[in-house]
Amino acid sequence: MNFKHLHYFWVTAKAGGVMRAGEQLHTTPQTLSGQIHLLEEWLGRKLFKKRGRNLELTEDGRIALAYADQIFALGSELESAVRAARGGSKVLEFSVGVADSVSKSIAYRLLEPALSLSMPVRMICSEGKFPDLLAQLALNKLDLVIADEPMSRRLSVKAFNHALGHTAMGFFCTPELRSTLLGPFPQCLNDQPMLIQGAHASVRQQLEGWLTRHQIHPRILGEFDDGALMTAFGREGRGVFMAPHVLAAETVAQFGVELIGHTDELLEEFFAVTVERRITHPCVVAITDAARGRLFG
């Protein structure tokens, strides 16, 4: 394959036409069209089709573009790696997945120590559902997954759970809503508007049992998979919401809310899941040591 032809096709597909691609590549549209035509002849497939005055990718063109994206991304990584090696400062790549049920503030505090190493680090952070992230971990696309629950033994993924720590849960609301709550905590939550985590959150089942034990019957106004969205509703006075007590001072200062109370009966736990039984990646070592020694210690 002539990769110059592939590069011309890639730029044209990204630019949306030969005119704009020609300007970017400092060549004429005629030259560009001729080079792409040679690539089409070599592949035996049409990569573009005309739609009015514009070019549109064919189905084969979309397939070719997906591979070209990967090829030129690897080329960029190759250049960065060689330049770094020549300069004597190798960059350590660290790919981490964060379950979407983990608080963004907690995720930052957990991951920040990885950027404080003496060597330069490039962190590639993804967010998603825990099972999807585990699948990427199994394919060695991730070095680490941060989650608020351990990996189930029922899953056929060869990985290991490393407990980072846990925090009690605090209950927060605006000062205006706080002034309407009657009695001591937690009975003051009875018949009050509440915003709670979605059904898949690890703390959700704990909350339901806790409310039953204390005979508290709040008015559930919303359930949220996204903790940031729940907090946005909470800071507008729509209801009482829960957040990790370890972040109480930050939550109060950032959102202008008050801490009603907290309970050790509701615990949110955090785990690092890796393919290694014994942690060796420098970034993962920094994260686990800091979490156990400072954040939750």
Summary of the structure (lengths in Angstrom):
residues: 297
radius of gyration: 26.0
end to end distance: 56.8
largest distance: 79.7
contacts: 903
relative contact order: 0.13
helix: 47%
strand: 25%
